[in-house]
Every structure is written in C-alpha cells, then in structure tokens.
C-alpha cells in the first residue's frame, strides 16, 4: 500500500495540501491532510474488505472530534475491482478509487453515482426536478405514470428523502430532457460514530482518564491511531491530542510518540500534551508540553489545563 499512499501524498502536495503520512499499517488512517477549507483523514487500502470494524469506528471518531472527514481510497472489494466515478460506502465511510479522488482534487468533479446494498443510486437535485415540473406544468401524478413509478416516490424525490436507482433516473432524465443528478460531495459527507466504547487500555491510561474526568474532560482512548487519546464534548472546538508514557518505556520511544503527536496536532491545529508517570523528563519536547501525573493531579478544571498547556507551549 506504500505505492498508493505515495500517489495520494504526491497528488495532495501538488495541490497545496499540508500532509502527514503515517507509515504504520495497523493505524486507522494513513494520511492527515489539510486543505484551504477541509481536513481529511485518509486510509489507503488495496482490499477494502480488510478494514476491520474497530478501525472504521476509530477513523470516524478522530474525524468527528477534529471536525474533519474520514475517507478510504481503495482498489478492490474482495476480488471485485472498484469502479471509477462511483462512491462506495463501508461503516458510513465513503470509499473511492484513486482515479476518482484525482478528478475531485484536480478538476473539482465529484461522482454522481453511489453504490450500496441493493444496487447503485443517483441523488436527485430536488430543486431542478421541481423547476422542470413547474416549467412543463406537469403534476407529480402525471410524471409518475409516464415513467411507471408511484406518485409517492416523486414526492420523496422532491423532499430529498429518497434517491433514484440508475434505471429510474435515466427514465426521469429522458422524460424531462434535463439533467437532474446531484454530485456527491465527499467533503460534506455526513457520518455517525456507531460506538463510543473507547476506554483506556492500561493502568496508566486509567489513572490519566480518572484525572481528566475529575476536571470535566472526556477523552476517547484509541488503539489504532498514532496517539493515545482525543478529547470530545464541549472542548471539541479546541481539541486536545493526548499521549501517555509509562516509566518503563525507553526515552527514545517516548520521544518518537511525542514527535508524531506534534506533527499531527500541527496539521489538525489542535492543542497537544503528553502525560508521563513521575520521572525526570523535560517540560517540553518537540514543542509538546509534557506533564507528570503529579502535575495533572494539580489541574483544577479544563480551562486551567488549557492554560497550562498553552503556557508550556
């Protein structure tokens, strides 16, 4: 997958995105990218069927907390090659091919077809449909009879509550002699995190989590991300990316973890911090404030924590 990641990075860098690759195959995302008005968390996969449920939920979790968009760029599903200019979906995450992604980035051309269980569909531009009916002085009942669907279905199209199968859309387009499809903007993708069961993994994270809860900060702990936790709730507009290091971890390992947190938080434009068990260590590493457990215990509330982080920074 390094080749696909390299292609995606090259494309984004050529079009003024700030990017950060995460070359770790177990991570729930491979690239963080910030453009002028968008933040993307991208997973590159040869076979999208290999992306596990936990990875999907963490990808959405991080995107939600950071107000970004989750995206998968893939090549095949099991043994079937993904088609260009079609948006697929898994776990409420959009999936497209590299070719489709390139057309979006280079030409700002979005797909009009999406594939899900039950077939392939087109989103109807309800304003255009309404205009065509008014222009032709045609009722919903008349249109429904002409293309052999129910009046209720036309009503759903006009309300934006139903999408049309490709076959039905072609009949609509032919009958009204007008293009009615609406592009699928993956950057405005609406998604929900299905599970919020992201608990601390070990004793140190449990202790840090308890301290956070005492000051009113909710942290979702990750297993498949290049950092340990991300804040959620009222502080969402000023996200805190968190890492933890035990006293048994080598200093080199801790520095590596802090370096990744610094890089990601710079692109996300978030606050960042790293918590260690009480051990001699610098207060600032790679521009990331480092707090000991004792210092964390002295924090009074969320504003006090943000103040300490910004002061150290």
Buried (B, 14 or more C-beta within 10 A) or exposed (E): BEEBBEBBBEBBEEEEBBBBBBEEEEBBBBBBBBBEEEBBBBBBBEBBBEBEEBBBBBBBBBBBBBEBBBBBBBBBBEEEEBBBBBBBBBBBBBBBBBEBBBBBBEEEEBBBBBBEEEEBBBBBBBEBBEBBBEEBEBEBEEBBEBBEBEBEBBEBBBEBEBBBBEEBBEBBBEBBEBEBBBBBBBBEBEBEBEEEEBEBBEEBBEBBBEBBEEBEBBBBBBEBBBBBBBBBEEBEEBBBBBBBBBEEBEEEEBBEBBBBBBBBBBBBEBBBBBBBBEBEBEEEBBBBBBBBBEBBEEBEEBEEBBEBBEEBE
